[in-house]
Amino acid sequence: MRAFILVVLLAVSLFGCSGGPRQPVAGHMPTAGIEPQEGYVSWSKAIHRGIGPDGRRDYKEAMYDDCMANSDSSDCSVSGRGWFVRWGSWPSIVQPKNRTDLESIAVRRAIMVLNRSLPEDKRFRIDWEWVSELATLEGLSKENLHAHTEQLFSSGHIHAEIYGYESGDFAGFGGTDGARGYAVLDESEFDLSNPWGLRSAVDSMVHELLHALGFMGHPHPVHTSILSYRHHSEGELDSLPLVDMAVLYDMYGWGHWSETMKRVVDTVDGVQFGVHNLNDGTVLIPWVDAGYMAPSPPDALLGWASYEGKLNGYVASGFPAHGDTRLRVNFDTGYGSAQFDKIHARYGDTWNMWNRLGFRYDLNLYAHYFDSRTDPRDRDGIPDVVGAFYGFDGEVAAGTLQRPEITAAFGAERD
């Protein structure tokens, strides 16, 4: 995987930048096999800076310092158009219809990464009914785009697109004025035809979408931030790094993330998955972390394949749950199915059957990713099932299941 292109910050009120890093593996507690385990994990501030009060303060100071280094000092207050610009009302994300399938896939996958980290009422719709009717920005330079934001973008929306522009040192840029925003990448900088290039574009789009949600700088000392250029990895970005999630929640007043988080966690062939239970269970965030395991290359994803494994999470009543996972996919046609059944919930010290038949979904496959976006159960436009294939032999499938009745993550091995 080629390195992300490092870029400079636009010295204007709307900042821009290229790609970003991901959170390293740290703090996870693998279990033997794939048996469910519930426990408490204390996260190290040295690894996940920004979760506790001191870490969040360090993060904000780093953003302020970056703003001061690249802008006029009057632009660097939280209340003004400074390092953080709060949206007046929560936006929706739109993308033009006339982009290539792979470009749309990269944007959609980046939105899914954000959705895994957002409260349920903030998650973004990504079905085609919400795709923008606006024409592509093709041909516009970043200077023209910035100079005509009010004419190009409608209020209440973030325009997300990968298109060709004269980038110079900019592989991507994003920003907002609190009423409209954009997150764009230069298509010439990313080879979307292979998993590594697609992964790089997804990571970079997540970086730019955070700028579009209000983060206007780069907290370089906070290495685990997706907005920092000082930490890069070969691993897969599956969820928004905790340091960015903590400050995002803080700045929008959604509550503080605790340094000690109750969670369920499993491991299958090195891929870890589970659910964070935060704010006394009022926020459940499913996650998958493949660490430095590479996504599966195209030659490993051919023909039919079956996967079996486990599901772990919480039911709506707040009790831990686990069940079985089975996937059957046809990589050649790009379709498959997922079945989650024999789901037990723990009430007190006893595990009881919660849903024997479980849930079945039709899957769409693209590159090394999959989701249930065309399943009729996903009528709200937010796929219930989001996942990916891992390992050079495509030996692991892992992802998340988010329904009103259950929030869970799953991992499965190839038969």
C-alpha positions in Angstrom: 0.0 0.0 0.0 1.4 3.3 -1.0 1.8 6.0 1.6 -0.7 8.7 1.9 0.3 12.0 0.4 1.2 14.5 3.0 -0.2 17.9 2.4 -0.3 21.4 3.9 -3.2 23.1 5.5 -5.2 25.8 3.6 -4.6 29.1 5.4 -8.2 30.0 5.1 -11.3 29.7 7.2 -12.2 26.4 5.4 -9.3 24.1 5.7 -8.3 21.2 3.4 -6.0 18.2 3.6 -5.2 14.8 2.2 -5.8 11.3 3.6 -5.3 10.3 7.2 -4.0 7.5 9.4 -5.8 5.0 11.5 -5.8 3.8 15.1 -3.2 1.2 15.9 -3.9 -2.0 17.7 -3.9 -1.5 21.4 -5.8 -2.3 24.5 -7.9 -5.1 23.1 -8.3 -8.4 25.1 -8.5 -11.4 22.8 -10.2 -14.5 24.1 -9.5 -18.1 23.4 -11.1 -19.2 20.2 -14.3 -17.2 19.6 -16.1 -17.7 22.9 -17.8 -14.6 24.3 -16.3 -12.6 27.1 -17.5 -9.6 28.9 -15.1 -7.4 30.9 -13.8 -4.0 31.7 -10.8 -2.5 29.9 -8.8 0.5 31.1 -7.5 2.3 28.1 -4.0 3.9 28.3 -3.9 7.6 27.7 -0.5 7.1 26.1 -2.2 5.0 23.4 -5.7 6.5 23.3 -5.1 10.1 24.2 -8.2 12.2 24.1 -10.7 9.9 25.9 -10.3 11.3 29.4 -10.6 15.0 30.3 -6.8 15.6 30.2 -6.5 13.8 26.8 -9.4 15.8 25.3 -7.8 19.0 26.5 -4.5 17.9 24.9 -6.3 17.2 21.6 -8.0 20.6 21.6 -4.8 22.4 22.4 -3.0 20.5 19.5 -5.8 21.5 17.1 -5.6 25.1 18.3 -1.8 25.2 17.9 -2.2 23.8 14.3 -4.8 26.4 13.6 -2.5 29.2 14.9 0.4 27.9 12.8 -1.7 28.0 9.6 -4.2 30.8 10.0 -4.8 34.2 11.5 -5.1 34.0 15.2 -8.6 35.6 15.1 -9.8 32.5 13.3 -8.8 30.0 16.0 -11.5 30.3 18.6 -14.0 27.5 19.2 -16.9 29.9 19.0 -15.7 31.4 15.7 -14.6 29.9 12.4 -11.6 28.4 14.1 -10.2 24.9 14.6 -13.7 23.7 15.3 -16.9 24.8 13.5 -20.1 23.4 15.0 -23.0 22.7 12.5 -26.2 24.6 13.4 -28.2 21.4 12.7 -26.9 18.0 11.9 -26.2 17.6 8.2 -26.9 14.9 5.6 -24.3 13.7 3.2 -24.9 13.8 -0.6 -22.9 12.6 -3.5 -23.4 13.1 -7.3 -25.0 10.3 -9.3 -22.6 10.4 -12.3 -19.5 9.1 -10.5 -18.0 5.6 -11.1 -19.2 2.7 -9.0 -15.8 2.4 -7.3 -15.8 6.1 -6.4 -19.3 5.9 -5.0 -18.3 2.7 -3.1 -15.3 4.5 -1.4 -17.5 7.4 -0.3 -20.2 5.0 1.0 -17.7 2.9 2.9 -16.3 6.0 4.6 -19.8 7.0 5.6 -20.3 3.5 7.1 -17.1 3.9 9.2 -18.5 7.1 10.6 -22.0 5.6 11.2 -20.4 2.9 13.4 -19.2 5.6 15.7 -22.2 7.9 15.8 -25.3 7.8 18.0 -28.2 6.2 16.3 -30.0 9.5 15.6 -26.9 10.9 13.9 -26.2 8.1 11.5 -26.2 9.1 7.8 -28.5 7.6 5.2 -26.7 6.2 2.2 -29.3 4.8 -0.1 -29.7 6.1 -3.6 -32.7 8.2 -2.9 -30.4 10.5 -1.0 -27.7 10.7 -3.6 -27.5 14.3 -4.8 -29.0 15.4 -8.1 -26.3 18.0 -8.3 -23.8 17.8 -11.2 -20.3 16.5 -10.5 -17.6 19.0 -9.5 -15.5 17.6 -12.3 -13.2 20.2 -13.8 -13.3 22.6 -10.8 -10.0 23.3 -9.0 -9.9 23.5 -5.2 -9.6 27.3 -5.5 -12.7 27.6 -7.6 -14.6 25.2 -5.3 -13.6 27.2 -2.2 -14.5 30.5 -3.8 -18.0 29.4 -4.7 -19.1 27.2 -1.8 -22.4 28.9 -1.4 -23.3 28.5 -5.1 -22.1 24.9 -5.3 -23.4 23.5 -2.1 -26.9 23.6 -0.6 -27.4 24.4 3.1 -27.6 21.4 5.5 -25.6 19.1 3.3 -22.0 17.8 3.0 -21.1 17.2 -0.6 -18.8 14.1 -0.8 -17.1 13.2 -4.1 -14.0 11.7 -5.7 -13.2 13.5 -9.0 -10.4 14.8 -11.1 -9.0 18.1 -10.3 -5.6 19.8 -10.4 -4.5 18.8 -7.0 -0.9 19.9 -6.7 0.0 18.7 -3.3 -3.6 18.1 -2.3 -4.9 14.5 -2.5 -8.1 15.7 -0.8 -9.6 18.5 1.1 -12.7 19.2 3.2 -14.3 21.9 5.3 -17.5 23.6 6.5 -18.9 27.0 7.5 -21.4 25.4 9.8 -24.2 25.5 7.3 -22.7 23.6 4.3 -19.7 21.5 3.8 -17.6 19.3 1.4 -15.2 16.4 1.4 -13.5 15.6 -1.8 -10.6 13.5 -3.1 -8.5 13.6 -6.3 -9.4 10.5 -8.2 -5.9 10.4 -9.8 -4.3 9.8 -6.4 -6.1 6.5 -5.7 -6.1 3.3 -7.6 -9.6 2.2 -6.7 -9.3 -1.1 -8.7 -7.5 -2.9 -5.9 -8.3 -3.3 -2.2 -5.2 -1.4 -1.1 -6.0 1.7 -3.2 -9.7 1.5 -2.2 -8.8 1.3 1.5 -6.5 4.3 1.1 -9.3 6.3 -0.4 -11.7 5.2 2.3 -9.3 6.3 5.0 -8.7 9.6 3.3 -12.5 10.2 2.8 -13.1 9.6 6.6 -10.3 12.2 7.3 -12.0 14.7 5.0 -15.5 14.0 6.3 -14.3 14.8 9.8 -13.1 18.2 8.5 -16.6 18.6 6.9 -18.2 17.8 10.3 -16.3 20.7 12.0 -12.6 19.7 12.7 -10.5 22.2 10.9 -7.0 21.3 11.9 -4.6 18.4 12.5 -3.7 17.4 16.1 -0.3 16.1 15.2 0.9 15.2 18.7 -2.2 12.9 19.1 -0.8 10.1 16.9 -3.9 7.9 17.0 -6.1 10.5 15.4 -7.3 10.0 11.8 -6.6 13.7 11.4 -2.9 13.4 12.3 -0.3 12.8 9.6 2.3 11.5 12.0 0.9 8.0 12.4 0.3 5.7 9.4 -0.3 2.0 9.3 -0.9 -0.9 6.9 -4.1 -2.0 8.8 -7.7 -1.6 7.9 -9.7 1.4 9.2 -12.8 -0.3 10.5 -14.1 2.3 13.0 -13.3 5.9 13.8 -10.4 6.1 16.2 -11.5 6.5 19.8 -9.6 9.8 20.3 -11.5 11.4 17.5 -14.8 10.0 18.7 -14.2 11.3 22.2 -13.7 14.9 21.0 -16.5 14.7 18.5 -18.9 13.7 21.2 -17.5 16.4 23.5 -17.7 19.2 21.0 -21.3 18.4 20.0 -22.4 17.9 23.6 -23.3 14.2 23.2 -21.6 13.2 26.5 -18.1 12.2 27.5 -16.5 8.9 26.8 -15.2 7.2 29.9 -11.6 5.9 30.2 -13.1 2.6 31.5 -15.5 1.1 29.0 -17.7 -2.0 29.5 -17.6 -4.1 26.4 -17.9 -7.6 24.9 -15.0 -8.8 22.8 -14.1 -11.8 20.7 -11.3 -12.8 18.4 -11.3 -14.9 15.2 -7.9 -15.5 13.6 -6.5 -12.2 14.8 -9.5 -10.1 13.9 -11.1 -8.6 17.0 -14.7 -7.5 17.3 -17.1 -6.4 20.0 -19.3 -3.6 21.3 -18.5 -0.6 23.5 -21.2 0.2 26.1 -20.9 3.8 26.9 -22.7 6.5 28.9 -24.4 3.9 31.1 -25.5 1.9 28.1 -27.2 4.9 26.4 -24.6 4.6 23.5 -23.6 1.3 22.0 -20.8 1.4 19.4 -20.0 -1.9 17.5 -16.5 -2.2 16.2 -14.1 -4.5 14.3 -10.4 -4.2 14.5 -8.2 -6.2 12.1 -5.0 -4.5 13.4 -2.3 -4.8 10.8 -3.9 -7.6 8.9 -4.2 -6.7 5.2 -7.5 -6.7 3.4 -8.0 -9.7 1.1 -6.6 -9.3 -2.5 -8.9 -9.9 -5.5 -7.3 -13.3 -6.3 -8.4 -14.6 -2.9 -12.0 -13.6 -3.4 -13.2 -15.9 -6.2 -16.1 -18.3 -6.6 -18.3 -19.5 -3.7 -17.2 -19.4 -0.1 -18.9 -20.1 3.3 -18.0 -18.7 6.7 -19.0 -19.7 10.2 -18.4 -17.9 13.5 -19.9 -15.9 16.3 -22.0 -12.8 17.0 -21.5 -10.7 20.1 -23.3 -7.6 21.4 -26.2 -6.2 23.4 -29.9 -6.5 23.1 -32.1 -3.4 23.3 -32.8 -4.1 27.0 -29.1 -3.7 27.7 -28.2 -7.3 28.4 -25.1 -9.0 26.7 -25.9 -11.4 23.9 -24.1 -13.9 21.7 -25.1 -16.1 18.8 -24.0 -17.9 15.7 -23.0 -16.3 12.4 -23.0 -17.9 8.9 -22.2 -16.3 5.6 -22.4 -17.7 2.1 -21.1 -15.6 -0.7 -20.5 -15.7 -4.4 -17.5 -13.4 -5.1 -18.0 -13.8 -8.9 -21.5 -12.4 -8.9 -21.0 -10.0 -6.0 -23.9 -11.3 -3.9 -24.3 -13.4 -0.8 -26.3 -13.9 2.4 -25.7 -13.6 6.2 -27.6 -15.6 8.9 -27.4 -14.7 12.6 -29.3 -17.1 14.8 -29.4 -19.1 18.1 -29.0 -15.7 19.9 -28.8 -15.9 23.7 -29.0 -13.0 26.1 -27.6 -13.0 29.6 -30.1 -12.1 32.4 -28.1 -11.9 35.6 -25.9 -15.0 35.7 -28.0 -17.0 33.3 -27.8 -17.2 29.5 -31.3 -17.8 28.0 -32.4 -18.2 24.4 -33.4 -14.7 23.1 -34.0 -15.4 19.4 -33.5 -18.8 17.9 -34.3 -18.0 14.3 -32.5 -14.7 14.3 -32.0 -12.5 11.3 -31.2 -13.2 7.6 -29.8 -10.6 5.2 -29.0 -10.4 1.5 -25.4 -9.1 1.0 -23.8 -6.9 -1.7 -20.1 -7.5 -2.2 -17.6 -4.9 -3.6 -13.9 -5.2 -3.5 -13.1 -6.7 -0.1 -16.1 -5.1 1.6 -19.7 -6.2 2.0 -23.0 -4.7 3.3 -26.8 -5.2 3.1 -27.7 -2.0 1.4 -30.2 -3.5 -1.0 -31.8 -5.9 1.4 -35.5 -5.0 1.8 -35.0 -4.9 5.6 -32.8 -1.9 5.3 -35.7 0.4 4.4 -34.2 3.3 6.4 -31.3 3.5 4.0 -28.7 2.6 6.6 -27.3 -0.9 6.0 -27.8 -3.1 9.1 -24.9 -5.3 8.1 -21.5 -3.8 7.3 -18.3 -5.9 7.0 -15.2 -6.9 5.2 -13.0 -9.8 4.3 -9.5 -10.1 5.8 -6.3 -12.0 5.2 -4.4 -12.9 2.0 -6.5 -16.0 1.7 -9.8 -14.3 2.5 -10.0 -16.5 5.6 -12.0 -14.1 7.9 -15.2 -12.2 7.4 -16.1 -9.7 10.1 -18.5 -6.8 10.6 -21.3 -5.3 12.6 -25.1 -5.8 12.9 -27.1 -2.8 14.0 -30.9 -3.2 14.5 -33.4 -1.6 16.9 -33.4 -5.0 18.8 -29.7 -5.6 18.9 -26.3 -4.0 18.4 -23.6 -6.5 17.7 -20.4 -7.4 15.9 -19.4 -10.7 14.3 -16.4 -12.7 13.1 -16.4 -15.8 11.0 -13.8 -18.2 9.5 -13.9 -19.5 6.0 -14.8 -23.2 5.7 
